[in-house]
Structure formats: structure tokens, C-alpha cells
Amino acid sequence: MKALVWHGKEDIRYDTVSDPSIESPRDAIIKVTSCAICGSDLHLFHNLVPAMLPGDIMGHETMGEVVEVGSAAKGSLQKGDRVVIPFTIQCGECDQCRRGNFSVCQRTNRKGALGDKAFGHRTAGLFGYTHLTGGYPGGQAEYLRVPFADTTHIKVPDGIDDEKLLFLSDILPTGWQAAVQADIQPGDTVAVWGCGPVGQMTIRSAILLGAEQVIAIDHLPERLSMAAAAGAITIDFTQESVVERLNELTGGEGPHKCIDAVGTEAHVNLGQPDTLLDRAKQMLIQENDRPHVLREMIYVCRPGGVISIIGVYLGLVDKMPMGQAMNKGLTFRMAQAHVPRWTGDLLRRIEDGQIDPSFVITHKVDLSQGPEMYATFRDKADGCIKVMLQP
């Protein structure tokens, strides 16, 4: 089969690889009908994440048709079923899965010892990501083996286009969780840092959950325009001070809820002293991530407020104003998305027309064009916000 394969920093190739096969009774094989490039795929593209190996198949936003089912999965899946595959692999049986914390499933990371060293406790196995999370082949391919397939799938109906369903795999439940874990209440002002695909889903989720005012922060005109179309007030951080503008919009009180939909690769004005220091520390390998957004949220969030972190962080950050956070009584909530916790509700909202996630797609191309689209997505060229690929 054909797949998009990692060969090193900024080197993704459209290769011929071995077809997947059933390896365990709980496995299934799906024929991929649609997949996508995610912002966290760029962490791999830029080689920011350790434990990638040449030959690893990329991708964790995938849907398709079941073509083969292991003996233990046949009660849940049948050939011909149409499914979206969550980016997290969940056993459905461990203590964390029973609590609905699927992104930290205790059993599915088949290289859990590496995960323990990196994170203190292993995460769930993830498709198409680092060997710290299991090293499972991803779904930017013609076929995908799904381990623990009896619990790692979302059945979806016929009659709804892939474009509306594909993002149940990641960015829609990720944006929804970002808003839910912020505990949005009627009358709240919610500020969202980052208007990429996850940020766009977060903005719409916050509005659906009853936020009175949503403020979106970015610097790319097409992203800010998309956020404004949803009803958000926008801030271009290259043109004005984010903290000053947020205080102005909230009568000096600050937002009730602050959401980080950026993560490790936050872009900020390089003239700011803390940013210059961060860049120097990164060059000296003294920290991994760019924590400017985290600091900014702590500075501006209203006392007693909530900081929700859904952007992916990879390692160490430095110079965090924890004294401010503690004395302001801020609550921090963060996690990789627990996808199946949200997808039943979100699928109903798609079917009812409350949300159509396809709005975020700017490029829809054949899988063979994947390598060039990685570069387009990286550069945000041609107005690129979200790339959908079809084998």
C-alpha cells in the first residue's frame, strides 16, 4: 500500500509499504477513505519529538471502512462498518478508561517503559506518533490496522460526508474538551490563544456552551477572519498588546476563562525580553517549549478563573509566574483529548446541524500530494488552515 512516511526532519515521503494485517484478536483493518494533517504532526515534521524512526507511518486523523475484523472484535465491528478512528487507542477496561480518561489508558502503549521515562507515567498508545506513545503506524495511508478495535472506533452513519465526520477523530473533540474543561458559564468572557484548526473548534465550542464573549488571538489574517465569522472578537498579537487589549475588553478584570490552543510552537513578537530568553534557552537545550502563551494567560486571567490547556507541550518550560497563579487562585486543567468521552454528543450535534466541522478545510487533495502539503501547512501558504487527504 501507499503511505506518508517519516524519514527525518522535514522529510515526509509517499512510499510503498507493507499492507497491515491482523496481529491480535481485538484488531481490525480499515480501508482509509479520508485522513488529515494535524498541527501536532508538524511537531514530528520539525523533529521536535524524540523517538521517531525512519519508516514510521504518519497520521492520527483517520476514517474509513472496516475490511477485516479479528475474532474478539466481531461483536463490536463488522465488515463494511463505516468508522472514525480516535487518535488515542483505548482498551476500555483499565482504571483510567473506566473513568473516561482515555488519553491515559494504562494498557495500550506497547512501549510503555519509554513513556514512563518520558512522562513519569505512560500515556495511551497513539496512532502515527512517537515511539514514546507506542510507535503505532498511522492513518495517512491506504489501510490502517486498529488495535483494540472493539473499543477504538466511532461508528458513523451513511449519508453524511467524510468532511463532516473526519474531525471526530481529534480536533473537534479536542476543541470541545478545551471548552468543557474551562467550565464555561453563561456570561463568561473566554479568551482563546491560537486560531488554528483546534482553536477554531474551541471558539465554536465555547459559543455553543454559552460564553457571552469569545476573544480569539492569532496573527494570520485568514485564521482571524474565520474566528470572526464564528462571532469572536479578534486580536492580532503582532499589532497590539494582548494583555492590554484583553483588559480593555473586560473593564480591567481579565477573561474569566483562558484557553491555550497553541502549545509548544507558540509564535510571539521576538522583541519581547522573555521570548528572546526562551529562544536562547531552546538553543542551549535548557527548555523544550515556548511558554509565552502560558505566561500571558496567567498575567491576564481574572482572579478565580480557569486556565485550560489543550495545546500540546513536549517537555520543560521555564520562568513561569506561579506566584501570580497561586495568589490569583487560578485553576489549571489540561490533557490530551479523551476522544470517546465526547463523540456521542458531538455526532448528534453534527447530525442536528449545530456544528459542521468541515468549515475548517482549506485544502482537499490526494494522499500522494501529502509531502508537499506538509510544507504548505507548515508555511501557512495559500491560506492553508486544514488539509484533508484522500487515498
C-alpha positions in Angstrom: 0.0 0.0 0.0 0.9 3.7 -0.2 1.5 5.8 2.9 3.1 9.0 4.1 6.3 8.0 5.8 8.7 9.9 8.1 12.4 9.8 7.1 13.8 12.6 9.2 13.4 16.4 9.8 11.1 17.9 7.2 11.3 14.7 5.1 7.9 13.1 4.6 7.7 10.7 1.6 4.9 9.0 -0.3 6.2 5.4 -0.1 5.1 1.9 -0.8 5.0 -0.1 2.5 3.7 -3.4 3.6 0.0 -3.9 4.0 -1.2 -4.1 7.6 -2.6 -7.4 8.9 -4.5 -8.7 11.9 -2.0 -9.3 14.7 -4.3 -9.7 17.7 -7.9 -11.0 18.1 -9.1 -7.4 19.0 -7.6 -5.9 15.8 -9.4 -4.6 12.7 -8.2 -3.4 9.4 -9.9 -0.4 7.8 -9.6 0.9 4.3 -9.0 4.6 4.7 -11.4 6.9 2.9 -10.1 10.2 4.4 -7.4 11.4 6.7 -5.8 14.8 7.6 -2.7 16.6 8.6 -2.8 17.8 12.2 -0.9 20.6 13.9 0.8 18.1 16.1 2.0 16.2 13.0 4.2 19.3 12.5 6.0 18.5 15.8 7.1 15.3 14.1 7.8 17.1 10.8 10.1 19.6 12.6 11.7 16.7 14.6 10.8 18.3 17.9 9.5 15.0 19.4 12.1 12.3 20.3 11.8 8.6 19.5 10.7 8.9 15.8 12.3 6.3 13.5 12.8 6.4 9.7 9.9 4.4 8.2 7.3 5.4 10.7 3.9 6.0 9.1 2.3 9.4 9.9 -1.2 10.4 10.8 -3.8 10.2 13.5 -6.9 11.7 12.0 -8.5 8.9 10.0 -11.7 7.3 8.9 -12.8 4.6 6.6 -14.5 1.3 6.1 -13.8 -1.9 8.0 -12.5 -4.6 5.7 -11.2 -7.2 8.2 -12.1 -8.0 11.8 -10.3 -10.0 14.5 -12.2 -12.8 16.3 -12.5 -10.8 19.5 -13.7 -7.6 17.8 -16.5 -9.2 15.8 -19.2 -8.4 18.4 -18.5 -4.7 18.0 -17.5 -4.4 14.4 -18.5 -5.9 11.1 -17.0 -5.8 7.6 -18.5 -2.8 5.9 -18.9 -0.7 9.0 -18.1 3.0 8.5 -15.9 4.2 11.3 -13.9 7.2 12.5 -10.8 6.2 14.4 -9.8 8.3 17.5 -6.2 9.3 17.7 -6.0 7.6 21.1 -6.0 3.8 21.4 -8.1 2.7 24.4 -8.5 -0.7 26.0 -11.8 0.2 27.6 -11.0 -1.9 30.7 -8.3 -0.3 32.8 -9.0 2.1 35.7 -8.4 5.2 33.5 -10.6 4.1 30.7 -13.4 3.2 33.2 -13.1 6.8 34.5 -13.3 8.2 30.9 -9.7 9.3 30.8 -9.0 7.5 27.6 -5.9 9.5 26.6 -4.0 8.0 29.6 -5.2 4.4 29.0 -2.8 2.2 31.0 -2.6 -0.7 28.6 -2.4 0.4 25.0 1.1 1.9 25.0 3.0 -1.1 23.8 6.3 0.7 24.6 5.1 1.9 28.0 8.6 1.8 29.6 9.7 4.6 27.3 6.5 6.5 28.1 7.2 6.1 31.8 10.7 7.5 31.5 9.5 10.5 29.4 6.3 11.4 31.3 6.5 9.8 34.7 3.5 7.6 33.8 2.8 6.4 30.3 0.1 7.8 28.1 -2.2 5.8 25.9 -0.9 4.4 22.6 -1.4 7.0 19.8 -1.6 6.4 16.1 1.2 7.8 13.9 3.2 9.4 16.7 6.4 8.9 18.6 7.6 5.6 20.0 7.1 7.2 23.4 3.4 6.6 22.7 3.7 3.1 21.3 5.1 3.7 17.8 1.9 2.6 16.1 1.7 3.1 12.3 -0.6 6.0 11.5 -3.5 6.5 9.2 -2.1 8.7 6.4 -2.2 5.5 4.3 -4.4 3.4 2.2 -5.1 1.0 5.1 -4.8 1.1 8.9 -4.5 -1.6 11.5 -6.6 -0.6 14.5 -5.5 -2.3 17.8 -8.2 -2.7 20.5 -10.6 -2.0 17.6 -13.6 -3.2 19.6 -13.2 -0.1 21.8 -11.1 2.2 19.5 -13.7 3.2 16.9 -16.6 5.6 16.4 -19.4 4.1 14.2 -20.8 6.8 12.0 -23.9 6.7 9.7 -24.0 6.6 6.0 -25.4 9.7 4.3 -23.1 12.2 5.9 -19.9 13.3 4.0 -16.5 12.4 5.3 -15.7 16.1 5.6 -18.3 16.5 8.4 -17.2 13.3 10.3 -13.4 13.0 9.9 -12.6 15.5 12.7 -14.4 13.5 15.3 -11.0 11.7 15.3 -9.2 14.6 17.0 -9.7 18.3 16.5 -13.4 18.6 17.2 -13.4 16.7 20.5 -10.1 18.3 21.3 -11.6 21.8 20.9 -14.8 20.7 22.7 -12.8 19.4 25.7 -10.8 22.6 25.8 -14.1 24.5 26.3 -15.7 22.0 28.6 -12.7 21.7 31.0 -12.7 25.6 31.2 -16.1 25.2 32.9 -17.7 27.9 30.8 -20.7 29.6 32.4 -23.3 32.0 31.0 -21.9 35.5 30.9 -18.3 34.4 30.8 -15.6 36.0 28.7 -13.4 33.4 27.1 -10.1 34.1 25.5 -8.6 31.6 23.1 -4.9 31.8 22.1 -4.4 30.2 18.7 -6.9 30.1 15.8 -5.6 27.0 14.0 -7.9 24.1 13.5 -8.2 23.2 17.2 -8.6 26.9 18.1 -11.4 27.2 15.6 -13.2 24.3 17.1 -12.6 25.7 20.6 -14.1 29.0 19.6 -17.3 27.4 18.3 -17.5 25.1 21.2 -17.2 28.0 23.7 -20.1 29.7 21.9 -22.2 26.6 21.9 -21.6 26.2 25.6 -22.9 29.7 26.3 -19.9 32.1 26.5 -21.1 35.7 26.3 -17.9 37.0 24.7 -15.2 35.0 22.9 -11.9 36.6 22.1 -9.6 35.0 19.6 -5.8 35.7 19.4 -3.6 35.0 16.4 -1.7 36.8 13.7 -2.7 35.2 10.4 -5.5 37.2 8.7 -7.3 34.1 7.3 -7.4 32.5 10.8 -8.6 35.7 12.4 -11.2 36.1 9.7 -12.5 32.5 10.3 -12.7 33.2 14.0 -14.6 36.5 13.4 -17.1 34.6 11.2 -18.0 32.5 14.2 -18.7 35.6 16.3 -15.4 36.1 18.1 -13.7 39.4 18.7 -10.1 39.1 17.3 -6.7 40.3 18.5 -3.7 40.3 16.1 -0.8 39.9 18.6 1.7 41.5 16.2 -0.3 44.7 16.1 -1.3 45.3 19.8 -0.6 44.1 23.3 -2.7 41.1 24.1 -2.8 41.7 27.8 -3.7 45.4 27.4 -6.4 44.7 24.8 -7.9 41.9 26.9 -8.0 44.2 29.9 -9.7 46.9 27.8 -12.3 44.4 26.6 -13.1 43.2 30.1 -13.1 46.5 32.0 -9.7 45.7 33.5 -10.9 42.4 35.1 -9.4 40.0 32.6 -11.2 37.0 31.0 -13.0 34.5 33.2 -11.5 31.6 31.2 -8.3 31.4 29.2 -7.6 28.6 26.7 -4.3 27.6 25.2 -4.9 26.1 21.8 -1.3 26.7 20.7 1.1 24.6 22.7 4.8 24.2 22.2 5.3 26.2 19.0 3.7 29.5 20.0 4.7 32.4 17.8 5.2 35.7 19.6 6.9 39.0 18.9 10.6 38.4 19.2 11.3 41.8 20.6 9.8 40.8 23.9 12.5 40.0 26.5 11.0 36.8 27.8 10.7 35.5 24.2 14.3 36.3 23.4 15.4 34.5 26.6 13.2 31.4 25.7 14.8 31.2 22.2 18.3 31.3 23.8 17.3 28.6 26.3 16.0 26.4 23.5 19.2 26.8 21.5 21.1 25.7 24.6 18.6 22.8 25.2 17.7 24.3 28.6 14.0 24.1 27.8 11.9 22.4 25.1 8.7 24.5 24.7 7.8 28.2 24.2 5.8 29.1 27.3 4.9 32.7 26.3 1.2 31.9 26.0 1.2 30.2 29.4 2.7 33.2 31.0 0.4 35.6 29.2 -2.7 33.7 30.4 -1.5 33.8 34.0 -0.9 37.5 33.8 -4.3 38.3 32.4 -6.7 35.7 33.7 -9.3 37.0 36.2 -8.7 36.0 39.8 -10.6 32.8 40.5 -10.5 32.0 36.8 -9.7 28.8 34.9 -6.8 28.1 32.5 -7.5 25.3 30.1 -4.5 23.9 28.2 -5.2 21.7 25.1 -2.2 22.7 23.0 0.5 20.0 23.1 3.6 20.6 25.2 6.5 18.3 24.9 8.8 18.8 27.8 10.2 21.5 30.0 9.2 25.2 30.3 10.9 27.8 32.4 10.2 31.2 34.1 6.6 30.5 34.9 4.9 33.1 37.2 3.5 30.5 39.6 3.3 33.1 42.4 0.8 35.0 40.4 -1.2 31.9 39.5 -1.4 30.8 43.2 -2.2 34.2 44.6 -4.9 34.8 42.0 -6.5 31.4 42.8 -6.3 30.1 39.2 -7.4 26.6 38.3 -5.4 24.7 35.7 -7.0 21.9 33.6 -5.2 20.1 30.8 -5.0 16.8 28.9 -4.8 15.2 25.5 -8.4 14.8 24.4 -10.3 11.9 25.8 -12.0 11.5 22.4 -14.7 8.8 23.1 -15.9 10.8 26.1 -17.3 13.4 23.8 -18.0 11.8 20.4 -21.6 10.6 21.0 -22.8 14.1 21.9 -20.7 15.7 19.1 -22.0 13.2 16.5 -25.6 14.2 17.5 -24.7 17.8 17.1 -23.4 17.2 13.6 -26.5 15.3 12.7 -28.7 18.1 14.1 -26.8 20.7 12.2 -25.5 22.5 15.3 -21.9 22.3 14.0 -20.4 21.4 10.7 -16.6 20.8 11.3 -15.9 20.9 7.5 -15.7 24.7 7.6 -12.0 24.4 8.6 -10.9 22.5 5.5 -9.0 24.8 3.1 -7.2 22.1 1.0 -8.5 18.7 -0.1 -6.1 16.6 -2.1 -5.0 13.1 -3.0 -2.8 11.3 -0.5 0.1 11.4 -3.0 0.3 15.1 -2.6 0.8 14.8 1.2 4.6 15.6 1.2 4.1 18.9 -0.5 1.1 19.7 1.7 3.1 19.2 4.8 5.3 22.1 3.6 2.2 24.2 2.6 0.7 23.6 6.1 4.0 24.4 7.8 4.3 27.7 5.9 0.6 28.5 6.2 0.9 29.2 2.5 -2.0 29.6 0.1 -4.3 30.4 3.1 -3.8 26.9 4.4 -5.6 26.1 7.7 -6.5 22.4 7.4 -5.5 19.8 4.9 -7.8 16.8 4.1 -6.2 13.9 2.3 -7.9 11.0 0.4 -6.1 7.9 -0.8 
